[in-house]
Amino acid sequence: MAIARYPAFVLDCPDPAALATFYGAVLDWPVSVRDGWAEIRADYGDCIGFQKVDAYTPPRWPGQDVPQQMHLDVNVDDLDEAESAVIALGATKHEHQPGTTFRVFLDPAGHPFCLCVD
């Protein structure tokens, strides 16, 4: 028997609505915003939450002075097309690119995330 129906990840950030809007557009999931909290949820249940942290400090990847602790991998069909799309939404491409089957970006709050192809 499963304990939970589906996982939910929560990211700290300075502006939950802005970060939920960014990832909602990346994943094409609807956005829900409340005071100090926002979330995006897939039709099948997966959820990512975003909570407001007033003294938020973004991770400094790849160094570990302020570790990332977690990051999202987003599987895509075309890296170039997906790169253009996330940059248009407000992501920045990180200067350190350690692989060829994925690309590392920073979301608008500074969290690293990867666009990946198989």
Backbone as a printed PyTorch tensor [residue, N CA C, xyz], in Angstrom:
tensor([[[  0.8380,  -1.1780,   0.0000],
         [  0.0000,   0.0000,   0.0000],
         [  0.8860,   1.2460,   0.0000]],

        [[  0.6280,   2.1380,  -0.9050],
         [  1.4020,   3.3830,  -0.9800],
         [  0.9930,   4.3260,   0.1560]],

        [[  1.9400,   5.0570,   0.6490],
         [  1.6730,   6.0390,   1.6890],
         [  1.0870,   7.3060,   1.0860]],

        [[  1.5740,   7.6740,  -0.0880],
         [  1.1430,   8.9200,  -0.7300],
         [  0.6540,   8.6320,  -2.1410]],

        [[ -0.1430,   9.5410,  -2.6630],
         [ -0.6470,   9.3930,  -4.0310],
         [  0.3560,   9.8740,  -5.0660]],

        [[  1.0740,  10.9500,  -4.7930],
         [  2.0400,  11.4960,  -5.7350],
         [  2.9850,  12.4220,  -4.9740]],

        [[  4.1820,  12.6240,  -5.4930],
         [  5.1130,  13.5140,  -4.8060],
         [  4.8020,  14.9790,  -5.1080]],

        [[  5.1720,  15.8310,  -4.1890],
         [  5.1200,  17.2740,  -4.4090],
         [  6.4580,  17.8390,  -3.9460]],

        [[  7.0600,  18.6260,  -4.7760],
         [  8.3090,  19.2800,  -4.4390],
         [  8.0040,  20.7300,  -4.1170]],

        [[  8.7440,  21.3090,  -3.1840],
         [  8.5360,  22.6990,  -2.8040],
         [  9.8680,  23.4300,  -2.9100]],

        [[  9.8630,  24.5540,  -3.6120],
         [ 11.0580,  25.3810,  -3.7620],
         [ 10.8870,  26.6780,  -2.9850]],

        [[ 11.8990,  27.0380,  -2.2070],
         [ 11.9280,  28.3510,  -1.5720],
         [ 12.2230,  29.3970,  -2.6350]],

        [[ 11.6670,  30.5910,  -2.4760],
         [ 11.9080,  31.6480,  -3.4540],
         [ 11.4230,  32.9840,  -2.8930]],

        [[ 11.8310,  34.0930,  -3.4990],
         [ 11.3700,  35.3980,  -3.0300],
         [  9.9840,  35.7700,  -3.5520]],

        [[  9.5580,  35.2080,  -4.6800],
         [  8.2770,  35.5730,  -5.3060],
         [  7.5890,  34.3070,  -5.8330]],

        [[  6.7640,  33.6570,  -5.0070],
         [  6.1350,  32.4000,  -5.4170],
         [  5.3040,  32.5110,  -6.6950]],

        [[  4.5510,  33.5730,  -6.8590],
         [  3.7110,  33.7130,  -8.0560],
         [  4.5590,  33.7710,  -9.3180]],

        [[  5.6460,  34.5220,  -9.2840],
         [  6.5070,  34.6490, -10.4640],
         [  7.1620,  33.3150, -10.8120]],

        [[  7.6640,  32.5970,  -9.8040],
         [  8.3360,  31.3400, -10.0900],
         [  7.3340,  30.2690, -10.5250]],

        [[  6.1480,  30.2460,  -9.9430],
         [  5.1110,  29.3030, -10.3770],
         [  4.6940,  29.5990, -11.8100]],

        [[  4.5920,  30.8620, -12.1590],
         [  4.2300,  31.2400, -13.5210],
         [  5.2990,  30.7650, -14.5040]],

        [[  6.5680,  30.9120, -14.1320],
         [  7.6690,  30.4440, -14.9750],
         [  7.5680,  28.9400, -15.2070]],

        [[  7.5310,  28.1460, -14.1210],
         [  7.4900,  26.6910, -14.2770],
         [  6.1510,  26.2130, -14.8390]],

        [[  5.0640,  26.9120, -14.5500],
         [  3.7830,  26.5670, -15.1590],
         [  3.8520,  26.6670, -16.6680]],

        [[  4.5300,  27.7000, -17.1660],
         [  4.6960,  27.8610, -18.6150],
         [  5.6420,  26.8060, -19.1800]],

        [[  6.7320,  26.4970, -18.4640],
         [  7.6830,  25.4830, -18.9330],
         [  6.9990,  24.1220, -19.0690]],

        [[  6.1830,  23.7500, -18.0720],
         [  5.5710,  22.4180, -18.0430],
         [  4.1380,  22.3880, -18.5640]],

        [[  3.5730,  23.5570, -18.8690],
         [  2.1830,  23.6720, -19.3060],
         [  1.2240,  23.1060, -18.2550]],

        [[  1.4590,  23.5140, -16.9920],
         [  0.6070,  23.1320, -15.8680],
         [ -0.0790,  24.3910, -15.3480]],

        [[ -1.3150,  24.2870, -14.8880],
         [ -2.0130,  25.4520, -14.3370],
         [ -1.3660,  25.9420, -13.0400]],

        [[ -1.4710,  27.2450, -12.8170],
         [ -0.8670,  27.9160, -11.6630],
         [ -1.9610,  28.3150, -10.6790]],

        [[ -1.6780,  28.0940,  -9.3960],
         [ -2.5700,  28.5250,  -8.3200],
         [ -1.7420,  29.3500,  -7.3410]],

        [[ -2.2340,  30.5400,  -6.9520],
         [ -1.4760,  31.4440,  -6.0910],
         [ -2.3050,  31.8040,  -4.8600]],

        [[ -1.6580,  31.7370,  -3.6980],
         [ -2.2320,  32.2040,  -2.4330],
         [ -1.1910,  33.0980,  -1.7720]],

        [[ -1.5220,  33.6920,  -0.6620],
         [ -0.6050,  34.5740,   0.0600],
         [  0.6590,  33.8250,   0.4820]],

        [[  1.8060,  34.1980,  -0.0810],
         [  3.0790,  33.5950,   0.2810],
         [  3.3040,  32.1960,  -0.2550]],

        [[  2.4320,  31.7320,  -1.1520],
         [  2.5140,  30.3580,  -1.6510],
         [  1.9450,  30.3030,  -3.0620]],

        [[  2.4910,  29.4620,  -3.8850],
         [  1.9230,  29.1840,  -5.2070],
         [  2.2520,  27.7460,  -5.5340]],

        [[  1.4880,  27.1900,  -6.4640],
         [  1.7970,  25.8390,  -6.9020],
         [  1.3540,  25.6440,  -8.3330]],

        [[  1.9690,  24.6610,  -8.9520],
         [  1.5460,  24.1940, -10.2650],
         [  1.2250,  22.7150, -10.1150]],

        [[  0.2030,  22.2680, -10.8430],
         [ -0.2270,  20.8770, -10.6820],
         [ -0.6190,  20.2990, -12.0330]],

        [[ -0.0570,  19.1250, -12.3280],
         [ -0.4080,  18.4070, -13.5520],
         [ -1.7950,  17.7920, -13.3950]],

        [[ -2.4470,  17.5420, -14.5100],
         [ -3.7610,  16.8940, -14.4810],
         [ -3.7080,  15.5390, -13.7840]],

        [[ -2.5750,  14.8550, -13.8610],
         [ -2.4360,  13.5300, -13.2650],
         [ -1.9680,  13.5870, -11.8130]],

        [[ -1.7890,  14.8010, -11.2470],
         [ -1.5340,  14.9280,  -9.8180],
         [ -0.1920,  15.4660,  -9.3930]],

        [[  0.8740,  15.2740, -10.1710],
         [  2.1770,  15.7910,  -9.7540],
         [  2.0760,  17.2840,  -9.4760]],

        [[  2.8390,  17.7340,  -8.4910],
         [  2.7160,  19.1150,  -8.0340],
         [  4.0920,  19.6560,  -7.6640]],

        [[  4.3010,  20.9380,  -7.9340],
         [  5.4770,  21.6590,  -7.4410],
         [  4.9570,  22.8870,  -6.7230]],

        [[  5.3880,  23.0700,  -5.4790],
         [  4.9990,  24.2250,  -4.6900],
         [  6.1330,  25.2350,  -4.6110]],

        [[  5.7610,  26.4690,  -4.3410],
         [  6.7310,  27.5630,  -4.2490],
         [  6.3670,  28.3780,  -3.0140]],

        [[  7.2910,  28.4430,  -2.0410],
         [  6.9870,  29.1660,  -0.8080],
         [  7.8810,  30.3900,  -0.6640]],

        [[  7.2840,  31.4620,  -0.1660],
         [  7.9930,  32.7280,  -0.0050],
         [  8.9620,  32.6450,   1.1700]],

        [[ 10.2000,  33.0570,   0.9160],
         [ 11.2220,  33.1750,   1.9410],
         [ 11.7780,  34.5910,   1.8250]],

        [[ 11.5730,  35.3890,   2.8630],
         [ 11.9650,  36.8020,   2.8080],
         [ 13.4650,  36.9970,   2.6330]],

        [[ 14.2750,  36.2150,   3.3070],
         [ 15.7320,  36.3700,   3.2210],
         [ 16.3220,  35.3180,   2.2890]],

        [[ 15.6280,  35.0440,   1.1970],
         [ 16.0530,  34.0030,   0.2580],
         [ 17.4140,  34.3190,  -0.3470]],

        [[ 18.2860,  33.2970,  -0.3780],
         [ 19.5800,  33.3740,  -1.0470],
         [ 19.6090,  32.2790,  -2.0990]],

        [[ 19.7560,  32.6290,  -3.3710],
         [ 19.7520,  31.5870,  -4.4060],
         [ 20.9830,  30.6910,  -4.3100]],

        [[ 20.8580,  29.4450,  -4.7740],
         [ 22.0170,  28.5550,  -4.8080],
         [ 23.1080,  29.1420,  -5.6990]],

        [[ 24.3290,  28.7480,  -5.4340],
         [ 25.4610,  29.1880,  -6.2580],
         [ 26.1170,  27.9530,  -6.8590]],

        [[ 25.5190,  27.4410,  -7.9110],
         [ 25.9870,  26.2380,  -8.5900],
         [ 27.0130,  26.6040,  -9.6400]],

        [[ 28.0670,  25.8640,  -9.8610],
         [ 28.3210,  24.5280,  -9.3420],
         [ 29.0420,  24.4950,  -8.0090]],

        [[ 29.4210,  25.6470,  -7.4700],
         [ 30.0720,  25.6660,  -6.1650],
         [ 29.1150,  25.2370,  -5.0650]],

        [[ 29.6420,  25.0580,  -3.8720],
         [ 28.8240,  24.6000,  -2.7630],
         [ 28.7710,  25.5950,  -1.6080]],

        [[ 29.1440,  26.8720,  -1.8620],
         [ 29.0150,  27.8870,  -0.8180],
         [ 27.5590,  28.0270,  -0.3870]],

        [[ 26.6640,  28.0450,  -1.3530],
         [ 25.2230,  27.9950,  -1.1090],
         [ 24.7220,  26.8590,  -2.0000]],

        [[ 24.6380,  25.6200,  -1.4670],
         [ 24.3370,  24.4610,  -2.3120],
         [ 22.9310,  24.4790,  -2.8800]],

        [[ 22.7740,  23.8060,  -4.0230],
         [ 21.4720,  23.7350,  -4.6740],
         [ 20.5170,  22.8190,  -3.9280]],

        [[ 20.9930,  21.8000,  -3.2460],
         [ 20.2160,  20.8320,  -2.4840],
         [ 19.3000,  19.9810,  -3.3490]],

        [[ 18.7220,  20.5040,  -4.3680],
         [ 17.9330,  19.7400,  -5.3300],
         [ 17.8140,  20.5640,  -6.6010]],

        [[ 17.4630,  19.9000,  -7.6940],
         [ 17.1540,  20.6290,  -8.9170],
         [ 16.1900,  19.8000,  -9.7410]],

        [[ 15.5470,  20.4240, -10.6910],
         [ 14.6060,  19.7480, -11.5680],
         [ 15.2690,  19.4180, -12.8910]],

        [[ 15.0110,  18.2280, -13.3980],
         [ 15.3760,  17.8510, -14.7550],
         [ 14.0880,  17.8130, -15.5650]],

        [[ 14.0630,  18.5320, -16.6680],
         [ 12.8870,  18.5860, -17.5410],
         [ 13.2730,  17.9230, -18.8560]],

        [[ 12.6120,  16.8110, -19.1660],
         [ 12.8970,  16.0870, -20.4090],
         [ 12.2190,  16.7790, -21.5750]],

        [[ 12.9820,  16.9940, -22.6430],
         [ 12.4800,  17.6990, -23.8260],
         [ 12.8480,  16.9080, -25.0790]],

        [[ 12.1770,  17.2180, -26.1790],
         [ 12.4760,  16.5660, -27.4500],
         [ 13.6220,  17.2400, -28.1930]],

        [[ 13.7370,  18.5710, -28.0540],
         [ 14.7290,  19.3370, -28.8080],
         [ 15.3760,  20.3620, -27.8790]],

        [[ 16.6680,  20.1930, -27.6080],
         [ 17.3580,  21.0890, -26.6760],
         [ 17.3670,  22.5390, -27.1500]],

        [[ 17.6410,  22.7610, -28.4250],
         [ 17.7150,  24.1310, -28.9280],
         [ 16.3650,  24.8400, -28.8180]],

        [[ 15.3150,  24.1550, -29.2100],
         [ 13.9700,  24.7330, -29.1400],
         [ 13.5690,  25.0040, -27.6880]],

        [[ 13.8380,  24.0530, -26.8000],
         [ 13.4930,  24.2240, -25.3880],
         [ 14.3260,  25.3380, -24.7510]],

        [[ 15.5860,  25.4260, -25.1420],
         [ 16.4390,  26.5050, -24.6200],
         [ 15.8560,  27.8700, -24.9680]],

        [[ 15.4880,  28.0640, -26.2140],
         [ 14.8980,  29.3420, -26.6270],
         [ 13.6360,  29.6490, -25.8300]],

        [[ 12.8290,  28.6200, -25.6110],
         [ 11.5650,  28.8200, -24.8930],
         [ 11.7850,  29.2110, -23.4370]],

        [[ 12.6990,  28.5260, -22.7200],
         [ 12.8810,  28.8610, -21.3030],
         [ 13.5820,  30.2020, -21.1280]],

        [[ 14.4540,  30.5580, -22.0460],
         [ 15.0910,  31.8800, -21.9810],
         [ 14.0480,  32.9700, -22.2030]],

        [[ 13.1340,  32.7510, -23.1340],
         [ 12.0560,  33.7240, -23.3600],
         [ 11.1650,  33.8730, -22.1310]],

        [[ 11.0830,  32.8190, -21.3180],
         [ 10.2650,  32.8600, -20.0990],
         [ 10.9990,  33.4840, -18.9160]],

        [[ 12.3190,  33.7210, -19.0500],
         [ 13.0560,  34.3710, -17.9700],
         [ 14.2090,  33.5770, -17.3870]],

        [[ 14.4920,  32.3880, -17.9170],
         [ 15.6390,  31.6070, -17.4480],
         [ 16.9260,  32.1920, -18.0230]],

        [[ 18.0360,  31.8560, -17.3890],
         [ 19.3400,  32.2040, -17.9400],
         [ 20.1520,  30.9220, -18.0780]],

        [[ 20.8930,  30.8260, -19.1560],
         [ 21.7410,  29.6600, -19.3710],
         [ 22.9940,  29.8280, -18.5250]],

        [[ 23.3160,  28.7990, -17.7510],
         [ 24.5020,  28.8660, -16.8950],
         [ 25.7550,  28.7470, -17.7570]],

        [[ 26.8160,  29.4250, -17.3620],
         [ 28.0630,  29.3640, -18.1300],
         [ 28.7170,  27.9880, -18.0430]],

        [[ 28.4910,  27.2640, -16.9620],
         [ 29.0760,  25.9230, -16.7850],
         [ 28.1220,  24.8860, -17.3530]],

        [[ 28.5390,  24.2070, -18.4150],
         [ 27.7320,  23.1960, -19.0920],
         [ 28.5250,  21.8790, -19.1110]],

        [[ 28.3200,  21.0020, -18.1180],
         [ 29.1600,  19.8210, -17.9740],
         [ 28.7880,  18.6100, -18.8230]],

        [[ 27.7440,  18.6830, -19.6440],
         [ 27.3550,  17.5180, -20.4310],
         [ 26.9170,  17.8950, -21.8290]],

        [[ 26.5740,  16.8720, -22.6300],
         [ 26.1140,  17.1210, -23.9910],
         [ 24.6560,  16.7190, -24.2030]],

        [[ 24.0930,  15.9340, -23.2920],
         [ 22.6990,  15.5020, -23.4280],
         [ 21.7690,  16.3130, -22.5380]],

        [[ 22.3000,  17.3430, -21.9230],
         [ 21.4990,  18.2330, -21.0760],
         [ 22.1400,  19.6090, -21.0570]],

        [[ 21.3370,  20.6010, -20.6950],
         [ 21.8400,  21.9710, -20.5480],
         [ 21.3390,  22.5160, -19.2190]],

        [[ 22.1920,  23.2670, -18.5520],
         [ 21.8920,  23.7950, -17.2260],
         [ 21.4580,  25.2580, -17.3480]],

        [[ 20.3640,  25.5800, -16.6720],
         [ 19.8170,  26.9340, -16.6450],
         [ 19.5390,  27.3260, -15.2030]],

        [[ 19.3450,  28.6110, -14.9870],
         [ 18.8890,  29.1180, -13.6940],
         [ 17.4990,  29.6910, -13.9010]],

        [[ 16.5730,  29.3180, -13.0180],
         [ 15.2290,  29.8800, -13.1130],
         [ 15.2540,  31.3200, -12.6150]],

        [[ 14.1640,  32.0590, -12.6900],
         [ 14.1860,  33.4670, -12.2780],
         [ 14.5900,  33.7110, -10.8240]],

        [[ 14.4940,  32.6900,  -9.9490],
         [ 14.9180,  32.8430,  -8.5550],
         [ 16.3290,  32.2950,  -8.3250]],

        [[ 16.9850,  31.8040,  -9.3810],
         [ 18.3580,  31.3340,  -9.2710],
         [ 18.5340,  29.8490,  -9.0420]],

        [[ 17.4470,  29.0560,  -9.0050],
         [ 17.5770,  27.6090,  -8.8620],
         [ 18.0830,  26.9990, -10.1660]],

        [[ 19.0930,  26.1260, -10.1010],
         [ 19.5010,  25.4100, -11.3030],
         [ 18.4190,  24.4150, -11.7260]],

        [[ 18.2370,  24.2630, -13.0260],
         [ 17.4250,  23.1840, -13.5620],
         [ 18.0190,  22.7920, -14.8930]],

        [[ 17.7220,  21.5750, -15.3430],
         [ 18.3150,  21.0710, -16.5700],
         [ 17.2270,  20.7370, -17.5790]],

        [[ 17.5050,  21.0390, -18.8280],
         [ 16.7310,  20.5220, -19.9470],
         [ 17.5190,  19.3280, -20.4460]],

        [[ 16.8380,  18.1790, -20.5940],
         [ 17.5200,  16.9240, -20.9090],
         [ 16.8880,  16.2150, -22.1010]],

        [[ 17.7150,  15.5450, -22.8830],
         [ 17.2340,  14.6330, -23.9170],
         [ 17.8320,  13.2740, -23.6190]],

        [[ 17.1360,  12.2390, -24.0740],
         [ 17.6480,  10.8620, -23.8460],
         [ 18.8180,  10.5790, -24.7390]]])
